[in-house]
Amino acid sequence: MRDIRYQIDIRRKQTSRRHSGFSLIEVLIGIVLVALAVTSLMVANGAFTKANDAGVDLSTAEFLIEQIRELTTLLAVVDPESGISTFGPETGETLASYDDLDDFDGANFSPPISVNRGLLNNFATFTQQITVENVSASNFEQVVSDHSSYFVRVTVRIFLGSREIDSASWLRARY
């Protein structure tokens, strides 16, 4: 009887040894799952960073558009001295002496300018491109010849390097 008990005890110990711990396959599966989770987190972090960078660029572009909008808001649509004889800057005119909206036609500022016409050197990689066009009174999408309409459309496009980030257009009436 004693021998039978001894044999049963030995079998229990052998069985318990086989089930104490993880097998190599189980460990490998666990490592693969952890590696997949870490890889997924890294990819998600990269995507979030890229989206955040795009949002920062868009916010900066909106800020630079608003600088031009505020700068040109109080300017006359046509030159107060020469009237409609010139479209664009008059001879010898510089940014500091622009006195009407059409002086900004075709202007590119890099680094961009602020509402007080100062350079925004912190945004030197950005460019403000300004177009001023006369548009038809009956169709604001149709461009007409210079000074042939009482309405102008101002378009500001913002570039980061050579890539356009944003643009905005608004209408002004000659009064």
LUMTI-519493 format. One line per 8 residues: number of its first residue (from 1); their letters; for each residue x, y, z of N, C-alpha, C, O. Coordinates in Angstrom, 1 decimal, always signed. Example, Ala and Ser with C-alpha at 12.3 -4.5 7.8 and 13.67 -1.06 7.14 Angstrom:
1> as> +13.2 -5.7 +7.8 +12.3 -4.5 +7.8 +13.2 -3.3 +7.8 +14.2 -3.3 +8.5 ~ +12.8 -2.2 +7.1 +13.7 -1.1 +7.1 +12.9 +0.0 +7.9 +13.4 +1.1 +8.0
This chain:
1> mrdiryqi> +0.8 -1.2 +0.0 +0.0 +0.0 +0.0 +0.9 +1.3 +0.0 +0.6 +2.3 -0.6 ~ +1.9 +1.2 +0.7 +2.8 +2.3 +0.8 +3.4 +2.6 -0.6 +3.7 +3.7 -0.9 ~ +3.7 +1.5 -1.3 +4.3 +1.7 -2.7 +3.3 +2.4 -3.6 +3.8 +3.2 -4.4 ~ +2.1 +2.1 -3.5 +1.1 +2.8 -4.3 +1.0 +4.3 -4.0 +1.0 +5.1 -4.9 ~ +1.0 +4.6 -2.7 +0.9 +6.0 -2.3 +2.2 +6.7 -2.9 +2.1 +7.9 -3.3 ~ +3.3 +6.1 -2.8 +4.6 +6.7 -3.2 +4.5 +7.0 -4.7 +5.0 +8.0 -5.2 ~ +4.0 +6.0 -5.5 +3.9 +6.2 -6.9 +2.9 +7.3 -7.3 +3.1 +8.1 -8.2 ~ +1.8 +7.4 -6.5 +0.8 +8.5 -6.8 +1.5 +9.9 -6.5 +1.3 +10.8 -7.2
9> dirrkqts> +2.2 +9.9 -5.4 +2.9 +11.2 -5.0 +3.9 +11.6 -6.1 +4.0 +12.8 -6.5 ~ +4.6 +10.7 -6.7 +5.6 +11.0 -7.7 +4.9 +11.5 -9.0 +5.4 +12.4 -9.6 ~ +3.8 +10.8 -9.3 +3.0 +11.3 -10.5 +2.5 +12.7 -10.3 +2.5 +13.5 -11.3 ~ +2.0 +13.0 -9.1 +1.5 +14.4 -8.9 +2.6 +15.4 -9.0 +2.3 +16.4 -9.6 ~ +3.7 +15.1 -8.5 +4.9 +16.0 -8.6 +5.3 +16.2 -10.1 +5.5 +17.4 -10.5 ~ +5.3 +15.2 -10.9 +5.7 +15.3 -12.3 +4.6 +16.1 -13.0 +5.0 +16.9 -13.9 ~ +3.4 +15.8 -12.7 +2.3 +16.6 -13.4 +2.3 +18.0 -13.0 +2.2 +18.9 -13.9 ~ +2.5 +18.3 -11.8 +2.6 +19.7 -11.3 +3.8 +20.5 -11.9 +3.7 +21.7 -12.2
17> rrhsgfsl> +4.9 +19.8 -12.1 +6.0 +20.4 -12.7 +5.8 +20.8 -14.2 +6.2 +21.8 -14.6 ~ +5.1 +19.9 -14.9 +4.8 +20.2 -16.3 +3.8 +21.4 -16.4 +3.9 +22.1 -17.4 ~ +3.0 +21.7 -15.5 +2.0 +22.8 -15.6 +2.5 +24.0 -14.8 +1.7 +25.0 -14.7 ~ +3.6 +24.1 -14.2 +4.1 +25.3 -13.5 +4.9 +26.2 -14.4 +6.1 +25.9 -14.7 ~ +4.3 +27.2 -15.0 +4.9 +28.2 -15.9 +4.3 +28.2 -17.3 +3.4 +27.4 -17.6 ~ +4.9 +29.0 -18.2 +4.4 +29.1 -19.5 +5.3 +28.3 -20.5 +6.5 +28.2 -20.3 ~ +4.7 +27.9 -21.5 +5.4 +27.2 -22.5 +6.1 +28.2 -23.5 +5.8 +29.4 -23.4 ~ +7.0 +27.8 -24.2 +7.8 +28.7 -25.2 +6.8 +29.3 -26.2 +7.0 +30.5 -26.5
25> ievligiv> +5.8 +28.6 -26.7 +4.8 +29.1 -27.6 +4.0 +30.2 -26.9 +3.8 +31.3 -27.5 ~ +3.6 +30.0 -25.7 +2.8 +31.0 -25.0 +3.7 +32.3 -24.8 +3.1 +33.4 -24.9 ~ +4.9 +32.2 -24.5 +5.8 +33.3 -24.3 +6.0 +34.1 -25.6 +5.9 +35.3 -25.6 ~ +6.2 +33.4 -26.7 +6.4 +34.0 -28.0 +5.1 +34.7 -28.4 +5.2 +35.8 -29.0 ~ +4.0 +34.2 -28.2 +2.7 +34.8 -28.5 +2.5 +36.1 -27.7 +2.1 +37.1 -28.2 ~ +2.9 +36.0 -26.4 +2.9 +37.2 -25.6 +3.8 +38.3 -26.1 +3.4 +39.5 -26.1 ~ +5.0 +38.0 -26.5 +5.9 +39.0 -27.0 +5.4 +39.6 -28.3 +5.5 +40.8 -28.5 ~ +4.9 +38.8 -29.2 +4.3 +39.3 -30.4 +3.2 +40.3 -30.1 +3.1 +41.4 -30.8
33> lvalavts> +2.3 +40.0 -29.2 +1.2 +40.9 -28.9 +1.7 +42.2 -28.3 +1.2 +43.3 -28.6 ~ +2.6 +42.1 -27.4 +3.2 +43.4 -26.8 +3.9 +44.2 -27.9 +3.7 +45.4 -27.9 ~ +4.6 +43.5 -28.8 +5.3 +44.3 -29.9 +4.3 +44.9 -30.8 +4.5 +46.1 -31.2 ~ +3.1 +44.3 -31.1 +2.1 +44.9 -31.9 +1.5 +46.1 -31.3 +1.2 +47.1 -31.9 ~ +1.3 +46.0 -30.0 +0.7 +47.1 -29.2 +1.6 +48.3 -29.2 +1.2 +49.5 -29.4 ~ +2.9 +48.1 -29.0 +3.9 +49.2 -29.0 +4.0 +49.8 -30.4 +4.1 +51.0 -30.5 ~ +4.0 +49.0 -31.4 +4.1 +49.5 -32.8 +2.9 +50.3 -33.1 +3.0 +51.4 -33.7 ~ +1.7 +49.9 -32.7 +0.5 +50.6 -32.9 +0.5 +52.0 -32.3 +0.1 +53.0 -32.8
41> lmvangaf> +1.0 +52.0 -31.0 +1.1 +53.3 -30.3 +2.1 +54.2 -31.0 +1.8 +55.4 -31.1 ~ +3.2 +53.7 -31.5 +4.2 +54.6 -32.2 +3.6 +55.2 -33.5 +3.8 +56.3 -33.8 ~ +2.9 +54.3 -34.2 +2.2 +54.8 -35.5 +1.2 +55.9 -35.2 +1.1 +56.9 -35.8 ~ +0.4 +55.6 -34.2 -0.7 +56.6 -33.8 +0.0 +57.9 -33.3 -0.5 +59.0 -33.7 ~ +1.1 +57.8 -32.6 +1.8 +59.0 -32.1 +2.3 +59.8 -33.3 +2.2 +61.1 -33.3 ~ +2.8 +59.1 -34.3 +3.3 +59.8 -35.5 +2.2 +60.5 -36.2 +2.4 +61.6 -36.7 ~ +1.1 +59.9 -36.4 -0.1 +60.5 -37.1 -0.6 +61.7 -36.3 -1.0 +62.7 -36.9 ~ -0.6 +61.6 -35.0 -1.1 +62.7 -34.2 -0.2 +63.9 -34.3 -0.6 +65.1 -34.4
49> tkandagv> +1.1 +63.6 -34.3 +2.1 +64.7 -34.5 +2.0 +65.4 -35.8 +2.1 +66.6 -35.9 ~ +1.8 +64.6 -36.9 +1.6 +65.2 -38.2 +0.4 +66.0 -38.3 +0.4 +67.1 -38.9 ~ -0.7 +65.5 -37.7 -2.0 +66.3 -37.7 -1.8 +67.6 -36.9 -2.3 +68.6 -37.3 ~ -1.1 +67.5 -35.8 -0.8 +68.7 -35.0 +0.0 +69.8 -35.8 -0.3 +70.9 -35.7 ~ +1.0 +69.3 -36.5 +1.8 +70.2 -37.3 +1.0 +70.9 -38.4 +1.2 +72.1 -38.6 ~ +0.1 +70.1 -39.0 -0.7 +70.7 -40.1 -1.7 +71.8 -39.5 -1.9 +72.8 -40.1 ~ -2.2 +71.5 -38.3 -3.0 +72.5 -37.6 -2.3 +73.7 -37.2 -2.8 +74.8 -37.3 ~ -1.0 +73.6 -36.8 -0.2 +74.8 -36.5 +0.0 +75.6 -37.7 -0.1 +76.8 -37.7
57> dlstaefl> +0.3 +74.9 -38.9 +0.6 +75.6 -40.1 -0.7 +76.4 -40.6 -0.6 +77.5 -41.0 ~ -1.9 +75.7 -40.4 -3.1 +76.3 -40.8 -3.4 +77.6 -40.0 -3.9 +78.6 -40.5 ~ -3.2 +77.4 -38.7 -3.4 +78.6 -37.8 -2.5 +79.7 -38.1 -3.0 +80.9 -38.1 ~ -1.3 +79.4 -38.4 -0.3 +80.5 -38.8 -0.8 +81.2 -40.1 -0.7 +82.4 -40.2 ~ -1.2 +80.4 -41.0 -1.7 +80.9 -42.3 -2.9 +81.8 -42.1 -3.0 +82.9 -42.7 ~ -3.8 +81.4 -41.3 -5.0 +82.3 -41.0 -4.6 +83.6 -40.3 -5.1 +84.7 -40.6 ~ -3.6 +83.5 -39.4 -3.1 +84.7 -38.8 -2.5 +85.7 -39.8 -2.7 +86.9 -39.8 ~ -1.7 +85.1 -40.8 -1.1 +86.0 -41.8 -2.1 +86.6 -42.8 -1.9 +87.7 -43.2
65> ieqirelt> -3.1 +85.8 -43.1 -4.2 +86.4 -43.9 -4.9 +87.6 -43.2 -5.1 +88.6 -43.8 ~ -5.1 +87.4 -41.9 -5.8 +88.5 -41.1 -4.9 +89.7 -41.0 -5.4 +90.8 -41.0 ~ -3.6 +89.5 -41.0 -2.7 +90.7 -41.0 -3.0 +91.6 -42.3 -3.0 +92.8 -42.2 ~ -3.1 +90.9 -43.4 -3.3 +91.7 -44.7 -4.7 +92.3 -44.7 -4.9 +93.4 -45.1 ~ -5.7 +91.5 -44.2 -7.1 +92.0 -44.2 -7.2 +93.2 -43.3 -7.8 +94.2 -43.7 ~ -6.6 +93.2 -42.2 -6.6 +94.4 -41.3 -5.9 +95.6 -41.8 -6.3 +96.7 -41.7 ~ -4.7 +95.3 -42.5 -3.9 +96.3 -43.1 -4.6 +97.1 -44.2 -4.5 +98.3 -44.3 ~ -5.4 +96.3 -45.0 -6.0 +96.9 -46.1 -7.5 +97.4 -45.9 -8.1 +98.0 -46.7
73> tllavvdp> -8.0 +97.2 -44.7 -9.4 +97.5 -44.4 -9.7 +99.0 -44.6 -10.7 +99.4 -45.1 ~ -8.8 +99.8 -44.1 -9.1 +101.3 -44.1 -8.5 +102.0 -45.3 -8.7 +103.2 -45.5 ~ -7.8 +101.3 -46.2 -7.3 +101.9 -47.4 -8.3 +102.1 -48.4 -9.3 +101.4 -48.5 ~ -8.2 +103.2 -49.2 -9.1 +103.5 -50.3 -8.9 +102.4 -51.3 -7.8 +101.8 -51.4 ~ -9.9 +102.1 -52.1 -9.8 +101.1 -53.2 -9.0 +101.6 -54.3 -8.2 +100.8 -54.9 ~ -9.1 +102.9 -54.7 -8.3 +103.5 -55.7 -7.4 +104.6 -55.1 -7.7 +105.1 -54.0 ~ -6.4 +104.9 -55.8 -5.4 +105.9 -55.3 -6.1 +107.3 -55.1 -6.8 +107.8 -56.0 ~ -5.9 +107.8 -53.9 -6.6 +109.1 -53.6 -6.0 +110.3 -54.4 -6.7 +111.3 -54.5
81> esgistfg> -4.8 +110.2 -54.9 -4.2 +111.3 -55.6 -4.4 +111.1 -57.1 -4.8 +112.1 -57.8 ~ -4.1 +109.9 -57.7 -4.1 +109.8 -59.1 -5.5 +109.2 -59.6 -5.7 +109.1 -60.8 ~ -6.3 +108.8 -58.7 -7.6 +108.2 -59.1 -7.4 +106.9 -59.8 -6.7 +106.0 -59.3 ~ -8.1 +106.7 -60.9 -8.1 +105.4 -61.6 -7.0 +105.3 -62.7 -7.1 +104.5 -63.6 ~ -6.1 +106.2 -62.7 -5.1 +106.2 -63.8 -4.1 +105.1 -63.7 -3.5 +104.7 -64.7 ~ -3.9 +104.6 -62.5 -2.9 +103.5 -62.2 -3.5 +102.4 -61.4 -4.3 +102.6 -60.5 ~ -3.2 +101.2 -61.8 -3.6 +100.0 -61.1 -2.3 +99.3 -60.6 -1.5 +98.9 -61.4 ~ -2.2 +99.2 -59.3 -0.9 +98.7 -58.8 -0.2 +99.8 -58.1 -0.7 +101.0 -58.1
89> petgetla> +1.0 +99.6 -57.7 +1.7 +100.7 -57.0 +2.2 +101.7 -58.0 +2.6 +101.4 -59.2 ~ +2.1 +103.0 -57.6 +2.5 +104.1 -58.5 +4.0 +104.1 -58.5 +4.7 +103.5 -57.6 ~ +4.6 +104.7 -59.5 +6.1 +104.8 -59.7 +6.7 +105.3 -58.4 +6.4 +106.4 -57.9 ~ +7.7 +104.6 -57.9 +8.5 +105.0 -56.8 +7.8 +104.7 -55.4 +8.4 +104.9 -54.4 ~ +6.6 +104.1 -55.5 +5.9 +103.8 -54.2 +6.5 +102.5 -53.6 +6.8 +101.5 -54.3 ~ +6.7 +102.5 -52.3 +7.1 +101.3 -51.6 +6.1 +100.9 -50.6 +5.0 +101.5 -50.4 ~ +6.3 +99.7 -50.0 +5.3 +99.2 -49.0 +4.9 +100.3 -48.0 +3.8 +100.4 -47.6 ~ +5.9 +101.1 -47.5 +5.6 +102.1 -46.5 +4.7 +103.2 -47.0 +4.0 +103.8 -46.2
97> syddlddf> +4.7 +103.4 -48.3 +3.9 +104.5 -48.9 +2.7 +104.0 -49.6 +2.0 +104.8 -50.3 ~ +2.4 +102.7 -49.6 +1.1 +102.2 -50.2 +0.0 +102.9 -49.6 -0.2 +102.9 -48.4 ~ -0.9 +103.6 -50.4 -2.0 +104.4 -49.9 -3.3 +104.0 -50.4 -4.3 +104.6 -50.1 ~ -3.4 +102.9 -51.2 -4.6 +102.4 -51.7 -4.5 +100.9 -51.9 -3.5 +100.3 -51.9 ~ -5.7 +100.2 -52.0 -5.8 +98.8 -52.1 -5.1 +98.2 -53.3 -4.4 +97.2 -53.2 ~ -5.2 +98.9 -54.4 -4.7 +98.3 -55.6 -3.1 +98.3 -55.7 -2.5 +97.6 -56.5 ~ -2.5 +99.1 -54.8 -1.1 +99.1 -54.7 -0.5 +97.7 -54.3 +0.6 +97.3 -54.6 ~ -1.4 +96.9 -53.6 -0.9 +95.6 -53.1 -1.1 +94.5 -54.2 -0.7 +93.3 -54.0
105> dganfspp> -1.6 +94.8 -55.4 -1.8 +93.8 -56.4 -0.5 +93.2 -56.9 +0.5 +94.0 -57.2 ~ -0.4 +91.9 -56.8 +0.8 +91.2 -57.2 +2.0 +91.2 -56.2 +3.1 +90.7 -56.5 ~ +1.7 +91.7 -55.0 +2.7 +91.8 -54.0 +3.0 +90.4 -53.4 +2.0 +89.6 -53.2 ~ +4.2 +90.1 -53.1 +4.7 +88.9 -52.4 +5.5 +89.3 -51.2 +6.5 +90.1 -51.4 ~ +5.2 +88.9 -50.0 +6.0 +89.3 -48.9 +6.5 +88.0 -48.2 +5.8 +87.2 -47.7 ~ +7.9 +87.9 -48.2 +8.5 +86.8 -47.5 +9.8 +87.4 -46.9 +10.8 +87.6 -47.7 ~ +10.0 +87.5 -45.6 +9.0 +87.1 -44.6 +7.7 +88.0 -44.7 +7.7 +89.1 -45.3 ~ +6.7 +87.4 -44.2 +5.4 +88.1 -44.2 +5.4 +89.5 -43.5 +6.3 +89.7 -42.7
113> isvnrgll> +4.4 +90.3 -43.7 +4.3 +91.6 -43.0 +3.1 +91.5 -42.1 +2.2 +90.7 -42.2 ~ +3.2 +92.4 -41.1 +2.1 +92.5 -40.1 +1.2 +93.7 -40.5 +1.4 +94.3 -41.5 ~ +0.2 +93.9 -39.7 -0.8 +94.9 -39.9 -0.1 +96.3 -39.9 -0.7 +97.3 -40.5 ~ +1.0 +96.5 -39.2 +1.7 +97.8 -39.2 +2.8 +97.8 -40.2 +3.7 +98.7 -40.1 ~ +2.8 +96.9 -41.2 +3.8 +96.8 -42.3 +5.2 +96.4 -41.9 +6.1 +96.5 -42.7 ~ +5.3 +96.0 -40.7 +6.6 +95.5 -40.2 +6.8 +94.0 -40.6 +5.8 +93.3 -40.8 ~ +8.1 +93.6 -40.7 +8.4 +92.2 -41.1 +8.1 +91.3 -39.9 +8.5 +91.6 -38.8 ~ +7.5 +90.1 -40.2 +7.3 +89.1 -39.2 +8.4 +88.0 -39.4 +8.2 +87.0 -40.0
121> nnfatftq> +9.6 +88.3 -38.9 +10.8 +87.4 -39.2 +10.6 +86.0 -38.6 +11.3 +85.1 -39.0 ~ +9.8 +85.9 -37.5 +9.6 +84.6 -36.9 +8.8 +83.6 -37.9 +8.8 +82.4 -37.7 ~ +8.2 +84.2 -38.9 +7.5 +83.4 -39.9 +8.2 +83.4 -41.3 +7.5 +83.4 -42.3 ~ +9.5 +83.5 -41.3 +10.3 +83.7 -42.5 +10.1 +82.6 -43.6 +10.3 +82.8 -44.7 ~ +9.6 +81.4 -43.2 +9.4 +80.3 -44.1 +8.1 +80.5 -44.8 +7.8 +79.7 -45.8 ~ +7.2 +81.4 -44.4 +5.9 +81.6 -45.0 +6.0 +82.8 -46.0 +6.8 +83.7 -45.9 ~ +5.1 +82.8 -47.0 +5.0 +83.9 -48.0 +3.5 +84.3 -48.1 +2.6 +83.5 -48.2 ~ +3.3 +85.6 -48.1 +2.0 +86.2 -48.4 +2.0 +86.6 -49.8 +2.8 +87.4 -50.2
129> qitvenvs> +1.0 +86.1 -50.6 +0.9 +86.5 -52.0 -0.5 +87.2 -52.2 -1.5 +86.6 -51.8 ~ -0.5 +88.4 -52.7 -1.7 +89.2 -52.7 -2.1 +89.5 -54.2 -1.2 +89.9 -55.0 ~ -3.4 +89.3 -54.5 -3.9 +89.6 -55.8 -5.1 +90.5 -55.6 -6.0 +90.2 -54.8 ~ -5.2 +91.6 -56.3 -6.3 +92.5 -56.3 -6.9 +92.6 -57.7 -6.1 +93.0 -58.6 ~ -8.1 +92.3 -57.9 -8.7 +92.2 -59.2 -10.1 +92.9 -59.2 -10.9 +92.8 -58.2 ~ -10.4 +93.6 -60.2 -11.7 +94.1 -60.4 -12.6 +93.0 -60.8 -12.3 +92.1 -61.6 ~ -13.9 +93.0 -60.3 -14.8 +91.9 -60.6 -16.1 +92.6 -61.1 -16.4 +93.7 -60.7 ~ -16.9 +91.8 -61.8 -18.1 +92.3 -62.3 -19.1 +92.5 -61.2 -19.2 +91.8 -60.2
137> asnfeqvv> -19.9 +93.6 -61.4 -20.9 +93.9 -60.3 -22.0 +92.9 -60.3 -22.7 +92.7 -59.3 ~ -22.3 +92.2 -61.4 -23.3 +91.2 -61.5 -22.8 +89.8 -61.2 -23.6 +88.8 -61.0 ~ -21.5 +89.6 -61.2 -20.9 +88.2 -61.0 -19.5 +88.4 -60.4 -18.6 +88.7 -61.1 ~ -19.5 +88.2 -59.1 -18.2 +88.5 -58.4 -17.1 +87.5 -58.7 -16.0 +87.7 -58.3 ~ -17.4 +86.4 -59.4 -16.4 +85.5 -59.9 -15.8 +85.9 -61.2 -14.7 +85.4 -61.5 ~ -16.4 +86.8 -61.9 -15.9 +87.2 -63.2 -15.0 +88.4 -63.1 -15.4 +89.5 -62.6 ~ -13.7 +88.2 -63.5 -12.7 +89.3 -63.4 -12.9 +90.2 -64.6 -13.1 +89.7 -65.8 ~ -12.9 +91.5 -64.4 -13.0 +92.4 -65.5 -11.8 +93.3 -65.5 -10.9 +93.2 -64.7
145> sdhssyfv> -11.6 +94.2 -66.5 -10.4 +95.0 -66.7 -10.3 +96.0 -65.5 -11.3 +96.3 -64.9 ~ -9.1 +96.4 -65.3 -8.8 +97.3 -64.2 -9.7 +98.6 -64.3 -9.8 +99.2 -65.3 ~ -10.2 +98.9 -63.1 -11.0 +100.1 -62.9 -12.3 +100.2 -63.7 -12.9 +101.2 -63.9 ~ -12.8 +99.0 -64.2 -14.0 +99.0 -65.0 -15.2 +98.6 -64.1 -16.3 +98.5 -64.7 ~ -15.0 +98.5 -62.9 -16.1 +98.1 -62.0 -15.8 +98.8 -60.6 -14.7 +99.2 -60.3 ~ -16.9 +98.9 -59.9 -16.8 +99.5 -58.5 -16.4 +98.5 -57.5 -16.3 +98.8 -56.3 ~ -16.2 +97.2 -57.9 -15.9 +96.1 -56.9 -14.6 +95.5 -57.2 -14.2 +95.3 -58.4 ~ -13.8 +95.3 -56.1 -12.6 +94.5 -56.3 -12.6 +93.3 -55.3 -13.2 +93.3 -54.3
153> rvtvrifl> -11.9 +92.3 -55.8 -11.7 +91.1 -54.9 -10.2 +91.0 -54.6 -9.3 +91.1 -55.4 ~ -10.0 +90.9 -53.3 -8.7 +90.8 -52.7 -8.5 +89.3 -52.4 -9.3 +88.7 -51.7 ~ -7.4 +88.7 -52.9 -7.1 +87.3 -52.6 -5.8 +87.2 -52.0 -4.8 +87.7 -52.5 ~ -5.7 +86.6 -50.8 -4.4 +86.4 -50.1 -4.2 +84.9 -50.1 -5.0 +84.1 -49.5 ~ -3.0 +84.5 -50.6 -2.6 +83.1 -50.6 -1.4 +83.0 -49.7 -0.5 +83.8 -49.8 ~ -1.3 +82.0 -48.8 -0.2 +81.8 -47.9 +0.5 +80.5 -48.3 -0.1 +79.4 -48.4 ~ +1.8 +80.6 -48.4 +2.7 +79.5 -48.8 +3.6 +79.2 -47.7 +4.2 +80.1 -47.0 ~ +3.9 +77.9 -47.5 +5.0 +77.5 -46.6 +6.0 +76.8 -47.6 +5.8 +75.7 -48.0
161> gsreidsa> +7.1 +77.5 -47.8 +8.0 +77.0 -48.9 +7.2 +77.2 -50.2 +6.8 +78.3 -50.6 ~ +7.1 +76.1 -51.0 +6.3 +76.2 -52.2 +4.9 +75.6 -52.1 +4.2 +75.6 -53.1 ~ +4.6 +75.2 -51.0 +3.3 +74.5 -50.8 +2.2 +75.5 -50.2 +2.5 +76.2 -49.2 ~ +1.1 +75.6 -51.0 +0.1 +76.6 -50.5 -0.6 +76.0 -49.3 -1.1 +74.8 -49.3 ~ -0.7 +76.7 -48.2 -1.3 +76.3 -47.0 -2.8 +76.7 -46.9 -3.7 +75.9 -46.5 ~ -3.1 +78.0 -47.3 -4.5 +78.5 -47.2 -4.6 +79.7 -48.1 -3.6 +80.3 -48.5 ~ -5.8 +80.1 -48.3 -6.1 +81.3 -49.1 -7.5 +81.8 -48.6 -8.3 +81.1 -48.1 ~ -7.7 +83.1 -48.8 -8.9 +83.7 -48.5 -9.1 +84.9 -49.5 -8.2 +85.5 -49.9
169> swlrary> -10.4 +85.1 -49.8 -10.8 +86.3 -50.7 -11.9 +87.0 -50.0 -12.7 +86.5 -49.3 ~ -11.9 +88.3 -50.3 -13.0 +89.2 -49.8 -13.2 +90.3 -50.9 -12.3 +90.6 -51.7 ~ -14.4 +90.9 -50.8 -14.7 +92.0 -51.7 -14.7 +93.3 -51.1 -15.0 +93.4 -49.9 ~ -14.3 +94.3 -51.9 -14.4 +95.7 -51.4 -15.1 +96.5 -52.5 -14.9 +96.2 -53.7 ~ -15.8 +97.5 -52.1 -16.5 +98.4 -53.1 -15.8 +99.7 -53.1 -15.3 +100.2 -52.0 ~ -15.7 +100.3 -54.2 -15.1 +101.7 -54.4 -16.2 +102.6 -53.9 -17.3 +102.7 -54.4 ~ -15.8 +103.5 -53.0 -16.8 +104.5 -52.4 -16.1 +105.8 -52.3 -16.7 +106.7 -51.8
